[in-house]
Amino acid sequence: MKRSEVPSLALLQQFADEWFGKQVELERVTKGSSTYVFRMSVEHQTYYLRILPELDISFEAEVNALRLLKSKGVNVPNVIHYERSNDSIGLSLMITEELLGQDLDMPDLVLERDSIDSILFHAGEQIALVNQVKVDGFGEIDRAVLDKLTGEHATMQAYYDHFLEHDLTALHSYSLSEYTINAARRVLEEGFKLINEQNSYLVHGDFDTSHIFHHNGAYSGIIDFGDIKAGSALYDLGHFRTHDFINGFEPLLAGYSNVKELSEQDKLEISVWALFVSVRRLGMIHNRPRNFYHDHLANALERIVDEIIIFR
């Protein structure tokens, strides 16, 4: 889908000043890529303006999800304004209040291990609440459907298989052995049998430490639901496991288990989703300039394949 250029700061400044009815300090936040994000400071209060780059789609599904999660006690940003398509900017936008603190992915993170584990435990409890929200369909949330949360695919199998052959083929461009690639294929083909295709739940879709916030060493919330999906309640745990840069999976899993008890089969399914995510991401980025992320995902894939084979 074609992306529009970033709206000019002058145009956004005019919108912000008019909406708040006073002078706003406005600056671009470059972290993240799914939306254009701007920090707005108004009389010592901070807000965030998010703009969808694509024409003819809106934030409505995400706004509905955030408001629903807020009502269920999940600490997510509070939406104070939303427009399906702004007349001047021509794109969908939303304004949220600031979630206090900073994310666990900050390079200057200085916290005791006990504090990190406590933050992750509470984040695990909260992502479990997110993953209890039943939705329709499977896969990426269809932003063209405005009255409910629904995935783009009719079945889990359709979503699971959509890019699988492309992604498995792309693995040959990495320094992975034929044994590992064939084992990954076999595990993903057999692993689908573990997944309950009858039920679909709300999934954050990009759940990792960069989206878990803390304030003064205490958990404060989860941000960025721009990649929400409809799928397995265990997808987010698999995604986190693949992107665990701080050895935080076990405290997160403990928090999740405190809300929803997990069986040994559930834990095996989490590993299957972790493998699925690593293969999907490697397929998405294999033509991009190589950096640490490619190596991290390839290493995660090898490790997860070996662990699943031993587990079985």
Backbone hydrogen bonds, N-H to C=O, Kabsch-Sander energy under -0.5 kcal/mol:
donor,donor_aa,acceptor,acceptor_aa,energy
4,S,53,P,-3.0
12,L,8,S,-2.2
13,Q,9,L,-2.9
14,Q,10,A,-2.0
15,F,11,L,-2.1
16,A,12,L,-2.9
17,D,13,Q,-2.6
18,E,14,Q,-2.1
19,W,15,F,-2.6
20,F,16,A,-2.5
21,G,17,D,-1.4
22,K,17,D,-1.0
25,E,41,S,-2.4
26,L,24,V,-0.6
27,E,39,R,-2.0
29,V,37,V,-2.9
30,T,28,R,-0.6
36,Y,51,I,-2.8
37,V,29,V,-0.6
37,V,35,T,-0.5
38,F,49,L,-2.5
39,R,27,E,-3.0
40,M,47,Y,-3.1
41,S,25,E,-2.5
42,V,40,M,-0.5
42,V,45,Q,-3.0
45,Q,42,V,-1.6
47,Y,40,M,-2.9
48,Y,96,T,-2.4
49,L,38,F,-3.0
50,R,48,Y,-0.6
50,R,94,M,-2.8
51,I,36,Y,-2.6
52,L,92,S,-2.2
55,L,2,K,-0.7
57,I,54,E,-0.7
58,S,143,R,-0.5
63,V,59,F,-3.1
64,N,60,E,-2.7
65,A,61,A,-2.2
66,L,62,E,-2.8
67,R,63,V,-2.4
68,L,64,N,-2.2
69,L,65,A,-2.8
70,K,66,L,-2.5
71,S,67,R,-1.7
72,K,68,L,-0.9
72,K,69,L,-0.7
73,G,70,K,-1.4
74,V,69,L,-2.4
76,V,74,V,-1.4
79,V,77,P,-0.5
80,I,78,N,-0.5
80,I,95,I,-2.6
81,H,95,I,-1.4
83,E,93,L,-2.6
86,N,91,L,-2.5
90,G,86,N,-2.8
93,L,83,E,-1.8
94,M,50,R,-2.1
95,I,81,H,-2.7
96,T,48,Y,-2.3
97,E,78,N,-2.5
98,E,46,T,-1.4
100,L,98,E,-0.6
102,Q,214,H,-2.2
104,L,209,T,-1.4
104,L,212,I,-1.7
105,D,209,T,-0.6
106,M,103,D,-1.2
109,L,106,M,-1.6
116,I,112,E,-2.1
117,D,113,R,-2.6
118,S,114,D,-2.0
119,I,115,S,-2.5
120,L,116,I,-2.4
121,F,117,D,-2.2
122,H,118,S,-2.1
123,A,119,I,-2.2
124,G,120,L,-2.4
125,E,121,F,-1.9
126,Q,122,H,-2.1
127,I,123,A,-2.7
128,A,124,G,-1.5
129,L,125,E,-1.1
130,V,126,Q,-1.9
131,N,127,I,-2.3
132,Q,129,L,-1.2
133,V,130,V,-1.6
134,K,132,Q,-0.7
135,V,200,S,-2.1
136,D,149,L,-1.9
138,F,153,H,-2.1
139,G,230,A,-3.1
141,I,228,I,-1.6
142,D,150,T,-3.1
143,R,141,I,-0.9
145,V,142,D,-1.3
146,L,144,A,-0.7
150,T,148,K,-0.6
151,G,136,D,-2.7
152,E,140,E,-1.9
153,H,138,F,-3.0
159,Y,155,T,-1.5
160,Y,156,M,-3.1
161,D,157,Q,-2.5
162,H,158,A,-0.9
162,H,159,Y,-0.6
165,E,161,D,-0.6
167,D,163,F,-2.9
168,L,164,L,-2.7
169,T,165,E,-2.1
170,A,166,H,-1.9
171,L,167,D,-0.9
171,L,168,L,-0.5
172,H,169,T,-1.6
173,S,170,A,-2.1
174,Y,171,L,-1.7
176,L,174,Y,-2.0
181,I,177,S,-2.3
182,N,178,E,-2.7
183,A,179,Y,-2.4
184,A,180,T,-2.6
185,R,181,I,-2.2
186,R,182,N,-2.3
187,V,183,A,-2.8
188,L,184,A,-2.4
189,E,185,R,-2.4
190,E,186,R,-2.6
191,G,187,V,-3.0
192,F,188,L,-1.0
193,K,190,E,-1.4
194,L,191,G,-1.9
195,I,192,F,-1.4
197,E,195,I,-1.0
199,N,196,N,-0.7
201,Y,231,G,-2.9
202,L,133,V,-2.7
203,V,229,K,-2.4
208,D,206,D,-0.6
211,H,208,D,-1.8
212,I,209,T,-1.1
213,F,211,H,-0.6
213,F,221,G,-3.2
214,H,102,Q,-2.4
215,H,218,A,-3.2
218,A,215,H,-1.3
220,S,213,F,-2.9
221,G,213,F,-1.3
222,I,75,N,-2.7
223,I,211,H,-2.0
228,I,225,F,-1.1
229,K,203,V,-2.4
230,A,139,G,-2.8
231,G,201,Y,-2.5
231,G,229,K,-0.5
235,Y,232,S,-1.5
238,G,234,L,-1.8
239,H,235,Y,-2.6
240,F,236,D,-2.5
241,R,237,L,-2.3
242,T,238,G,-1.9
243,H,239,H,-1.5
244,D,241,R,-1.0
245,F,243,H,-1.2
252,L,248,G,-1.7
253,L,249,F,-2.9
254,A,250,E,-2.2
255,G,251,P,-1.9
256,Y,252,L,-2.3
257,S,253,L,-2.7
258,N,254,A,-1.1
259,V,255,G,-0.6
259,V,256,Y,-1.4
260,K,256,Y,-2.8
267,K,263,S,-2.0
268,L,264,E,-1.7
269,E,265,Q,-2.4
270,I,266,D,-2.3
271,S,267,K,-1.5
272,V,268,L,-1.8
273,W,269,E,-2.6
274,A,270,I,-2.3
275,L,271,S,-2.2
276,F,272,V,-2.7
277,V,273,W,-2.8
278,S,274,A,-2.1
279,V,275,L,-2.5
280,R,276,F,-2.7
281,R,277,V,-2.8
282,L,278,S,-2.1
283,G,279,V,-2.1
284,M,280,R,-1.8
285,I,281,R,-1.9
286,H,282,L,-0.7
288,R,285,I,-1.9
294,H,291,N,-0.6
295,D,291,N,-1.3
296,H,292,F,-2.8
297,L,293,Y,-2.6
298,A,294,H,-2.3
299,N,295,D,-2.6
300,A,296,H,-2.6
301,L,297,L,-2.6
302,E,298,A,-2.1
303,R,299,N,-2.4
304,I,300,A,-2.7
305,V,301,L,-2.6
306,D,302,E,-2.1
307,E,303,R,-2.3
308,I,304,I,-2.6
309,I,305,V,-2.3
310,I,306,D,-2.1
311,F,307,E,-2.7
312,R,308,I,-2.7
